[in-house]
Amino acid sequence: MTSVAILQPSYLPWIGYFDQIDRADIFVFYDDVQYDKHGWRNRNRLKGPAGPVWITVPVLHSGRFGQLINAVEIDRRQDWGRKHVLMLSQLYARAPHSSDYLPELSDLMQRDWARLSDLAIAATRLMARWFGIAAQFHLSSELCIPGERSERLLAICRRFGADRYISGDAAQAYLDVDRFRADGIDVVWQNYRHPEYPQRFGAFVPYLSAIDLLCNAGRESLTIIRRGRASLSADLFEVTKG
């Protein structure tokens, strides 16, 4: 059985993003759809002494309404890479596993990135390797598959001979599940419940960048991510069937 997951590139994604990658045999970065200016493409959250703090990559957006994610340019006039390295160092210097990850991440951040999607995808693949996730990665922009919403997602699944499509719960508002069923593809809603893990700075805060989990839990991180599936069936999936 071949499982496919498809998500827009995000900067230092949360653990639920990696849960979808871990469940999939094939993971597709949906990089040639419209950029959402106030979404998670160029930012995420870390945990500080006073609570969550934003870490944001500056991008050029003036006069570029409707641009695709893979066309978004980073504002290279700002020294954002150095600032992000400093922020991570300050917040996670005393986290038990930070030295295993921050040097390599710092090196990645300070490269001369021109496009946001290249940075986001490189960081995500690096973090997936740290988690020990072995999915095959592809970019939708390289597949040359046309279509809108459900039709295009279904066509991508067909390209890889998928039997199962893993989707975030928000897609229930628009995904044409019957079309997938007609092609013999089961739709799996993620139905993820955020697990807790040890953090610094007081009470647990969910929905942070997954770098928070790595720095605090190290090699146990993937096991913790999978705990979010505790409510699912024995094979760790909840399948929508006719």
N, C-alpha and C positions, 0 to 999 in steps of 0.2 A: 504493500500500500504506500502511495506517495502523497505526502502532505505538503501543501503550499501555503505560505503566509505572505501578505503584501502590505507594506506600510510605507508612509512617507518618511524620508530621512529626518531625523531629529538630532539635536545637539546634546550629547551626553544623556541618552534617554533614561527613563525610569525603569524599574525592574519588570513591569508588565510588558514592556517592549521586548525585553530579552526572553520573557516567558514565551511569547509568540515565536521568536526565532528558535528557541529550544524545542518547541513542539513540531517544527517544520523540517522537512527534508530539503525543501527549496525555499529560500527567503528572497523576495524581490523588493528592492528599494524603489518605491513609486516616485521617481524623481522628476517626471515630466508632466506633472499636474500643477495647477495654479498654486502659487505661494500664498500662504495665509499669514499676513503681516503680524497678527497678534497671537499666533499659535506657538508651537514648540519647536519650530524648525531651527531657530537660532538662539534658543535660550533654554535654561532649566534652573533647578533650584538645588542649593546645597544647604547644609545645616550649620548655623552659627550659634553663638552663646545666647542670642536673643531670639532665635527661631530661624525660619527659612530665609535665605538670601538668594537673589537672582544672580546668575552668571550668564551674560549675554554677549553674543558675537555681533558687533555693529555691521549693518549691511546698507547698501545703497538702494534706496527705494523711491526717492523723489522722482516723479514723472515716469515711474515704471510699473504702474498699476496693471495687474493681470499677468505679470511675468511668471514663467514657470520656475519651479524650485531649482532646477539645474542651471538656470540662467542668473540666479541671484548672486551678485558680487559682494564680497566682503569689503568693508570700508578700510582700506589698508593705510589710510592716513592716521588711524588710531592704533596705538600700541596695545591692542587688546590681548595678544598672546602673553606678553609679560605680565599683564594685570591678572589674567586668569591663573597663571602659574603661581603668582604671589598669593592670590586668594585661596587657592587649594592648599598651599603650604601653610598658610596661617590657620585655616580651619581644621586641617587634618594632620598636622605635624605630630600630634600625640595619639592619633588613632593607631591601633595595634598593627595594622598591615599596610599603612600608607607607603612605606619604603619599597614595598613590592610592586607598586603601580605608578606612583606619582613621577618618578624620574622619566619613565618611558612616555607617559602622557604629556609631561612637560615638554619633552623633545618634539612630540607631534604638534603640540599647540604653537610652538614657536617657529614652525616652518612657514615659508612664504605662500600661504594659501590665497588663491584668487577667488574661488567660488565656494559658497557656503556648503553646497551639497558634497563636494569633494572632502571637505573637512569633516562634516557630520558623518559621512559614510566611513571614512578612515577611522575615526574615533570609535564608532560603533563596532566595526570589525575587530579593532584592537581589544575592546572590552569583551566582545564575544569570545575571543581567544582566551582571555584571562578567566572567563567563566568556565571554559572547557566545552563550549558549544560548537558542534561540528556541521552546521547547516551549509549548503551550497548557496553562495550569494550571487545575485544578478541585479542588473539595473533595468527598469522598465524602458528607459530611453534607448537601450541597446537592443531591445526585442523587436522594435518596429511593429507593434501591434496596435491598430487603431480601435476606436470605440469609446463609449461613454459609460461610466459607472459600472453597473452589473455586467453589461455585455463585454466590456474590456477586461474586467477582473476574471470573468469566465473564460475568455479567450487566452489569458495568461495561464490559467490553470490547465486548459487544454494543451497548450504548448509543451508543458512538462508532464503530460499524462497523469495529472493528479486524480486521485480518488477522494481527496479530502481537502477542503478549503478552510483554513483557520482564520476567523475574523473577530475583530473587536466588537463589543456589544453595541456600540453606537451605530454600526452599519445595519442593524435590524430595522432602522427607519427607512432604508431605501433599497437594500439588497433583495434582488428577485430570487429568492431561494428556490422557487419552482423551476427556474431555468437551470440552476445547478443540478437539481434532482433529475431533470430530464436528460442530462448528460452523464448521469451516474456518479455525480460528485456530492458527497455529504458536506454540509455546512456545519462547522463547529464554532459555536459562540464561546469566546474566551472565558467569560464568567469568572474573572480573576478576583480573588480576595487578598488584599495586601497583607502579607505576613509581617510580624514584628521581628526585630533583631536588635542586638545591643547597639546603642548609639551613645555618643558623647553629648554633653550639654543638656542633661535633663530628660524630660518626658519624650517618648517616641513620637517622631513626626513622619508620616507616610508621604508617598508621592514625590520623593526627591530624585535627583539623578542617581543612577545605579552606582556611580563612583562612591557614594556614601556607603552603600552596602559592601563594596569591595574593600574599602579602607577599614571598615569595622569588623568584617567577618572573614576576609581572606578566602581560603580554599573552601570554606563552608558555604560560600555565597550561592552557588547553583542549587545546593540542597535547600537553602532557605527560599529561593525563588520558587522552587517546585512545591513548597508548602502551600502556596496560594491556590493550588489545584485540589486541596483536600476535600472539597465538596463535590468533586467530579467522580465519575464512575471508575471502575477498577483499572481501565486502561488509560486513565488520566484525561479522557476527553468526554465532552458532552455533545452528542451528535443530534442534529436536527434531521429527522427522517419523516417520511410520509406515513 
